[in-house]
Amino acid sequence: MTRIVKDPAERRLELIEAAESLFAKKGYEDTAVSEIVKKVKVGQGTFYHYFKSKEDILEAVAKKVVAPYVEDVRNIAKGNEGPATKVNSILNGILKANDSDLGIMKLMHQKGNHLLHQKVEKALEEGMSPIVTEILSKGIAEGVFKTEYPDESFGFLIASTLYLSHNFSWDHESRERMHTALEDITSRVLGVTDYRFHLEI
Amino acid sequence: MTRIVKDPAERRLELIEAAESLFAKKGYEDTAVSEIVKKVKVGQGTFYHYFKSKEDILEAVAKKVVAPYVEDVRNIAKGNEGPATKVNSILNGILKANDSDLGIMKLMHQKGNHLLHQKVEKALEEGMSPIVTEILSKGIAEGVFKTEYPDESFGFLIASTLYLSHNFSWDHESRERMHTALEDITSRVLGVTDYRFHLEI
């Protein structure tokens, strides 16, 4: 049998995808490195060539799952819309992602994936921060936003949006009211007077 | 040997305290009802006389650990200070509780206690909401706060405060800046112009 030598980047991705699928099924805590390598059909040595530890591959999984969200924000930033419209789109993106039953949410709410949840939030923040900072600086320069604390304000808005969207049990009416409240709060926090935020229910 | 018949409220509390101590040591997931009853030296039947399930006693533990915090808020509400000063004290209380190494924090960050974390947040919200709503209504009536969304705004401020205090890794300077930002944001969100919030580092 010929031994297939894989491209290192490809092999690394294979390991990450195997880990992701096991973490989604069994949770991070109950997944052993031996199970990850078994799934990819390589030895433990190969694993430790790419990753220092199980926690190290967890961070890689977190970065992989947040990548499309960071990409969405990057695309919003590239557009021709004004800074307030861009902020509006980013907040709607967060609300939509949190509402969905997609992979990332399933993964994060799987039993034993509390640490992954933390790593995902960190990876999201690290990926999005520089892009968002640029949008906010531009908005302040243009006089659309009036605040001395743009980054902190945006951090607070994201935290609150996540807090809002975690309250799954709300009925439609409460959600609608919360969204209206968040539109008002966003205007106040960023000091916006000439733009009306609109969050989708 | 004489069988000691305990007062039902006392027995119930004993079970809650045993569960709390086991959840703190081993985590909720890895604690069995059989271990709780063994610690109190009663039979399983006694447990099920007081609680429907392990999740039921988890809720009782959550209510017990949040009780002193709800009591603090109740005492703040009773004081003679103005509504803005009261809000300021409540936010400082949250910051201080999150910073501490006390029982509740240890309990919540113990592996396997993700569900307890959720129950604690729910119990805090349920306990504090009616008290806070009264403070906010008074502040709006007196013209100290200007907002159409008092409850939502306060939820937003609490989420933001928790978000802030979860970033343990920050150095003193970043924390100071974040506190100043939060003071500014609180004024904006509640529409306060005649009071300067002051959060302790």
Contacts between the chains, C-beta under 8 A, distances in Angstrom:
chain1	res1	chain2	res2	distance
A	29	B	111	7.3
A	111	B	29	7.4
A	111	B	114	7.7
A	112	B	112	7.8
A	114	B	111	7.7
A	114	B	114	4.9
A	147	B	184	7.6
A	148	B	184	6.9
A	149	B	177	7.8
A	149	B	180	7.5
A	149	B	181	3.8
A	149	B	184	6.0
A	149	B	185	7.2
A	152	B	177	7.1
A	152	B	178	5.8
A	152	B	181	3.5
A	152	B	182	7.5
A	152	B	185	7.5
A	153	B	181	6.8
A	153	B	185	6.2
A	155	B	163	6.8
A	156	B	156	7.9
A	156	B	160	4.0
A	156	B	163	6.8
A	156	B	164	7.8
A	156	B	181	7.7
A	156	B	182	7.4
A	156	B	185	5.8
A	159	B	159	5.3
A	159	B	160	5.4
A	159	B	162	7.6
A	159	B	163	3.4
A	160	B	155	7.8
A	160	B	156	4.4
A	160	B	159	4.8
A	160	B	160	5.8
A	160	B	163	8.0
A	162	B	159	7.7
A	163	B	155	7.0
A	163	B	156	7.4
A	163	B	159	3.5
A	164	B	155	7.8
A	164	B	156	7.9
A	164	B	159	7.8
A	177	B	149	7.8
A	177	B	152	7.1
A	178	B	152	5.8
A	180	B	149	7.5
A	181	B	149	3.8
A	181	B	152	3.5
A	181	B	153	6.9
A	181	B	156	7.5
A	182	B	152	7.4
A	182	B	156	7.4
A	184	B	147	7.6
A	184	B	148	6.9
A	184	B	149	6.0
A	185	B	149	7.3
A	185	B	152	7.4
A	185	B	153	6.3
A	185	B	156	5.5
A	185	B	189	5.6
A	188	B	188	4.5
A	188	B	189	5.6
A	188	B	191	7.4
A	189	B	185	5.6
A	189	B	188	5.7
A	189	B	189	6.5
A	191	B	188	7.4
